[in-house]
Amino acid sequence: MVLTKRILNLKKETMSNLQIEEKLFSIENSIQKLSLAVKPILSVEEAAVFLNMKPSYLYKLTSDKRITFFKPLGKLIYFKRVDLEAFLLRNESPSVSEQQSNENHWKK
């Protein structure tokens, strides 16, 4: 009986440690993303985190010339954060109310 209670308490402690580790990982990711929001120039890995995509897909975008990038020494790829923000804001889809507003504007 006492042994069973100790085992249950141990399981609870272990789960608490798991939850702490998950929370710590989440905080570390948040700090990393905040630091990326300040840096003007990002590496491929940093840009991938900033854009929430895999580095391999980012390389594909550069290969297809679908995203602006820089290769100052001919090998390593870098991105301006403002260019990445502009990339994220491409192909805007207006809301229904914006569409109606535009239609009313052109009818006048």
N, C-alpha and C positions, 0 to 999 in steps of 0.2 A: 504494500500500500504506500509506504513512504517512498520507496524506490520509484513507483509509478508517478507520484507527484513530482519527484525530482526530475524525472524524464520529461514530463509535461512542461515543467518550468524551463528546462533546458531548451525545449523546442520553441517555447515562446521567446526566449532570449535570442535564439538563432534567427528567428523570423524578424525580430527587432533589428538585429545586426544587418540582415538583408535589406530591410527597409532603409536603414541608415546609409548603407552603401549606395542604394538606388538614389536616395535624396542627394548624397554627395556628388554622384555622377551628374545628376541634373543641374546642380549648382555649378559644377565645373564647366559644363556645356554652356550655361547661361553667361558665365564670366568670359568664356572664350568668344562667344558671339558678341558680347558688349565690347570687347577689345577690338574685334574686327570692324565694328561700326565706327571706330575712331581712326583706324589706319587708312591712309589714302591709297596705298599700293598693297595689293595682296598677291600671294603666291597661288599656285593652282590648288593646293590643299586648303588654304584659307578661303579662297574664292568658292570652292566646292561647299565648305561649311556655310559660308555666307549665303549661297544660293540654295542650300539644302538639296544638293545633288551629288552624285558620285564623281570623283575626279575623272574617271574614264569617260563619262558623258560630257564633261567640260572639255576634255581633249577633243572629243568628236565635234563639239561646237566650234572649237578653234580651227580644226581641220577643214570644216565646211565653211569657214569664214562667216559664221552666223553670230559671232560675238567679238567685240574689239579686244585685242590683246597686244602685248609688247614682248619682244624677244631681244633685250638689249645686247646680249653677248651671243646671240644666235642659238642658244640651247634652252635655257630656263625661260618659262613663260610667266608673265606678270599681268595683272589687271588693275585698272583704276577702279576704286570702289564706286565712283560716280557713274562709270560706264556700266558696271554691274547693276546698279540701281536703275539706270535707263533701260537696260535689257529686261529687267523684271517688269517694267511698266509699259512694255510694248504691247500692241494689239489689245488695247483697252476695249471692253465691251460696255456700252452705256446701259444704264438701268432703263426700265420701262418708262419711268417718269421723265428721264432725260430725253428719251426718244420722242415722247409726246411733246415735250417742251420744244424740241428742235422742229417737229412737224408744225406746231402752232406758230413758231417764229417764221418759218418759210411760207406759210399760208397768208401771212399779212402782206 
